[in-house]
């Protein structure tokens, strides 16, 4: 499975996306490769990139207690875009 995923990733050629992208990076990833990652998305997202960094690493963002901060960030961004009502 790993080899198949690696091959698929290498063969994939992304195209332009007309909309904007919200990119949430962990502090650890952002410190190591943030500008490179954001620049990569900027080349693809015609509508721009809104990036933010949250404390932790890639995996800890998806576990308690940091996942609550990630959920709040996403909820706020969706509310600002008019997609959902902000949580109370």
Secondary structure, 3 states (H helix, E strand, C coil): CHHHHHHHHHHCCCCCECCCEEEEEEHHHHHHHHHHHHHHHHHHECCCEEEEEECCCCCHHHCCCHHHHHHHHHHHHHHHCCCCCCCC
